[in-house]
Every structure is written in C-alpha cells, then in structure tokens.
C-alpha cells in the first residue's frame, strides 16, 4: 500500500509516469520454475523493461530492504524518484521466508523486490489466473473454519434480510 501524498504537488512525477507507460513494453517470461512447471519474469527482466521505459522521463527508482518491526521478517520498499525532486514511496512489502537462513532470506527479498517493483510501475509480469490459486487455498481455510465455528450472526442477519425482502412483497412493495 502506498503512503498518502498530496497529489497537487506531484504534477511532474505523474506526467513522467504517463510518459513511462507510453514507453513500457511488457516483459516476456525469461525464468522457469521446474517445481510448478511454469515460467515467470525474473527480477532482472522486470528491471530491464522498467529501465528502458524510464529513459527520457526523468524517472528512476530505488528499493530498500530492512528489518520489519523487530521481527525476523524482511521488508522491501520501492521509491520512485523524479529529476524534479518529487518522489513516491510505496508501503513496505513484508515476507516471512520458510527457511530462516541466508538463502531463504535472499529468495524472499528477491521475490518481494520483483513483485513490488512490477506493481508500483504497472508491469504485468505474470499470467493472470483470475485469483484461482489464491481462491483454492482460501476456500479450504474458509470451509474448515466454518465447519469448526458456525457464524450464527450471519445466519440471523440473512434471515432478517429475507424477512424484510418478503415483507416488501406482502405489503405491496415493488421488490
């Protein structure tokens, strides 16, 4: 999530971003993931198309990596800079690596840098699966949690709404 800024003071930055998007050519997938049998755009691939599209716009960027909230989590923050001095700072993207060793942290940081950089600049680096992978996992969790703890408030509210709805018909309503 991006930090709030006063949009009236970013006219040059926004004009440069518009020019950037005119120049942007979406990247092709240049990395392979044998585990998932899929391809993806590497961090270098995302950086390359952004660097090319930034030419002549006065835009540049930096990415900071830092410890997040006294935890072992690492966070990445992207800052878009304009030659006028205007800048835009994203909120931190925090990831917890599965393995708490240098390789695990390095992998999580690279992943966070790639996704945040692509998001901030509007680079479509992945195949859009319409949220299917995320939905499959969420459905399992949601279904299991509903089995464990039924939500009576929602059932009561739904019953009330259904009664209200049918009263509209019975009282000559136009529903």
N, C-alpha and C positions, 0 to 999 in steps of 0.2 A: 504494500500500500504506500502511496506517495504522501510525503508531508505536504501540508497545506501551504500555499503560496498565494500572494496577491497577483491575479492574472494580468492586471493592467500594467504591471512593471516587467513583464516578460515578452513584450512585443517582438523584440529582435530574436529572442530564443525561439519563439513559436514560429516566426517567419522562416527561420533557418530549419526548423523541424519539417515544415511544409516542403521546403526545397529538398531536404534529405529524403523525404518519402517519394518525391518525383524521381530521384536518383536511385532509389533502392531496387535491387534485383534480388528476389527471394533466393536463398541458397538451395543447392541440391544436397541430398544426403551423401555424406562422404565418410561415414563411420558405420561399422557393422557390430551388432550385438549377437553373437552366436547363441547365447543362452536363450534369448527371446526370438531368435531367428528374424531380426528386424534390422533396419538401417536407420540412421539418425544423422543430424548435422552436429559435427564436433564443435567445441568451443572455438577452435581456430577457424572453422567455417563460418560461424556466426560473426566473429570478429572481422574476418576478411570482407564480408559483404557490408558490414557497418562502416569499416574504414574506407571502403570505396565510395559509399554513398555520402560520407561526411565531406569528401573533397569539395572545396569551393563553397561550403556552407558556413564555415567558421565554427563548426561543432567539433567537440572532442568528448572523451569520457574517461573516467577513472572508476575503478572498482576497489573498494576497501573490504578487507577481511578482518574481523575482530571477534573476540570472545563475547558471548551474549549473556548478560545478566548473571554473572558469577557462576555460570554452569560450564559444563564441558562442551556445550554446543558452540558452533561457529556460525557467524552471520556474515552475509555479503550485502553491501550497499553500493548502488550504482549512482554516480553523479554525472549528469550531462552538463558540459560546460560550453559556453559560447564566448567568442572572442570579445564581445562587448562587456563581459564580466557577469552577465546573467547566468544562472545555473539552476538546475532542477535536481533534487536529491530524492531518490526512492526511499521507501521504508526498508528496513532490514529483512532479508530472506534468511530464515534460520533453518538449518537442517541438523539432525542428530544422526551421526554415522552409526551403522550397525556395529562396526568394529572400531574401537577407540584406540587405534594405532595410526602411525603416520600415513599409511596407505588409505585407511578408512577416512581420515580427515581430508586427505588430498582429493579423494574421489568425491566426497560430499561438497567440498569447496568448488571443485571444477563444475560439478552438476549445478550448484546454485548460481555460479557466475554465468554459465551458459543460459540457463532459463531466465534469470533476471535480466541479463543483457538483451536477450531476444524480446522479452516482454516490454521493457522500457522503450525500445526502439521500434516495436511493432514488427518484428521479424517472425515469420511463420516457419519455424524450423522443424516441425514435427507433423506427421499425419494426424489430422483431426479425427478422433474416433468418437466424437459426439459425447464424450464423457463415459463411454461404455466401460472401460476398465475401472474407473473410479466408482461407477454405479454398482458394478458387480460386488465389489468389496463392501460398499455401504449397505447394499441390500442385505447381505449376510449379517452384518453387525446390527442393522436396524431390526431385522426379523428376529434375531436371537434376543435382543434386548426387549422387544415387545412380548416375546414369549415369557420372559422372566418377570416383567413388571407391566401388566396391562395399564393403559392410560385411561382411567375412568373419567377424568376431566374432559378429554376429547370425546368420549362416548356420550357423556351428558350434554356437552355443548352441541354435538351433532344431533342428538335427539331434540334439543331445544330448537335448533335451527330448522329441523324437519317439521316440528310442530308449528313454528312460525310460518313456514312456507305453506303448509297445508291450510292454515287458518286463512291465509290470503285467498285461497280458492273458495273456501267455505263461506267467507264473508263478502264474496263478490269482487275480490281483488283481481287485478289483471296479470297475475303471475303465470 
